[in-house]
Amino acid sequence: MNNLNGRVKFIEVRVETMSLLRCVTRLALCFSWFLSLIALPGRAQTSDSDQKTITLEELQQMAIQNNPTYRQSAANIQAAEGRKTQSGLYPNPTVGYQGEQIRGGSFHGGEQGFFIQQDIVLGGKLGLNRQIFDQELKQAETEADEQKLRVATNVRMSYIQALAAQQTLELRHNLSKLADNAVETSHQLANVGQADAPDLLESEVEAEQAQLAVTMAERNQQRVWKALAAVVGNPRLPLMRLQGRLGDTPPVNADELVEKIVNESPAVRIAELGVKRAEAALVRAKREPIPDLQLRGGMQQNGELLSDGRSVGLQGFANVGVKIPIFDRNQGNIAAAKADAERAKREVERVKLVLRERAASIVQNYTFSQAAVDRYRNQMIPRAQKAYEMYTKKYQAMAAAYPQVLIAQRTLMQLEVAYTTALETFATSSLSLQSYLLTDGLEAPSQPGGIDKPVRELNIPFQIGASPQ
């Protein structure tokens, strides 16, 4: 009986010792885990402080200085001004020599001299030429304004994408560090018998997935940065840390912006200027049958002998003529000009419809991302944060297992990543709508006289899905 009582007391002491050991182990793990969480932001700030920073304003200024499309737009304006000047110039006079019966024969005659010939343009055709090329000049100027907006928008959009990639990489780094801490904690729990081999393997796989996500986020950041460097005209620009945070995009009225795009877009203005140019060309074609006045006059020496033996001497001559428009009344060019004017009018309608078509997908992305941002910010993330805090308190009170804390923490971090993606799509879609869908800052501006497609085929904003990950 005494031996039995001794064994029971020994077992009770052993159980109490194991329970106390588990409690101490759990408290130690919890304390080390909180220390690692506190240290994460500090390590991130240390690494970030060593990296150079750059602002959006600096990137915009860099694009103004280096983006080649700015100079292309200026060259197009100069070319249009040159064509306008050339179209209104008066035709040059013709100066020449004229001779008839130069040898004179037995009468010692012959007429030799010079002449000046000038065509007088009638019907106001030169003024109409200037009107045609004046519309081309206005098109080139509008195209230049559009290009400035296009480059500025592209820089801002690339900046937003790079900023989102930067924040995503930071979140991925934190999630990877948490996964590494989970592996270390799982090993420690396994040593005291609170974790099995499947728990270890699962934590190790999760850590590998987190590290792979970090690698993908780094590659994505490099890709976005190279695109940004190309837009600002400095492809060798080293990777820098961007100043700013996502989440400051104010909401807009998408339907009103679509109507503004359709009615006020530079693409629509260019198409409307194309109509005016076509109408001016039609008026000019109708004036072409009006003949120009051809004047010709000069002086010549006549060597023919008179009855008194003297030569006729110096004499003048003059010719005046016009072409009679009997067969060629420019009827073919007039018909073609009418067709071009009709086509230009339909082009305005086409451009507006294309803008509506392209804006539809942008509006859809905008509205969806706006709803996603609202849900992430006001519902999902606060609830995940609260669940994480509750699990943490339960774990401290030894009422919850450590894997539950890790799962809650991982869910919170993944929601933060998805929230960043939604913010990016929301900001880029809003920017695209406010910038008349002009997003490609490296597309060459159309040349004056060759502007036939005001809505460029490559003018499609960059899109990144905002679905939860």
Secondary structure as GFF3:
##gff-version 3
##sequence-region A 1 469
A	DSSP	alpha_helix	2	49	.	.	.	ID=ss1
A	DSSP	beta_strand	53	54	.	.	.	ID=ss2
A	DSSP	alpha_helix	56	66	.	.	.	ID=ss3
A	DSSP	alpha_helix	68	87	.	.	.	ID=ss4
A	DSSP	beta_strand	94	100	.	.	.	ID=ss5
A	DSSP	three_ten_helix	105	107	.	.	.	ID=ss6
A	DSSP	beta_strand	111	120	.	.	.	ID=ss7
A	DSSP	alpha_helix	125	191	.	.	.	ID=ss8
A	DSSP	alpha_helix	197	231	.	.	.	ID=ss9
A	DSSP	beta_strand	241	242	.	.	.	ID=ss10
A	DSSP	alpha_helix	254	264	.	.	.	ID=ss11
A	DSSP	alpha_helix	266	287	.	.	.	ID=ss12
A	DSSP	beta_strand	293	305	.	.	.	ID=ss13
A	DSSP	beta_strand	311	321	.	.	.	ID=ss14
A	DSSP	alpha_helix	331	375	.	.	.	ID=ss15
A	DSSP	pi_helix	376	380	.	.	.	ID=ss16
A	DSSP	alpha_helix	381	396	.	.	.	ID=ss17
A	DSSP	alpha_helix	402	434	.	.	.	ID=ss18
###
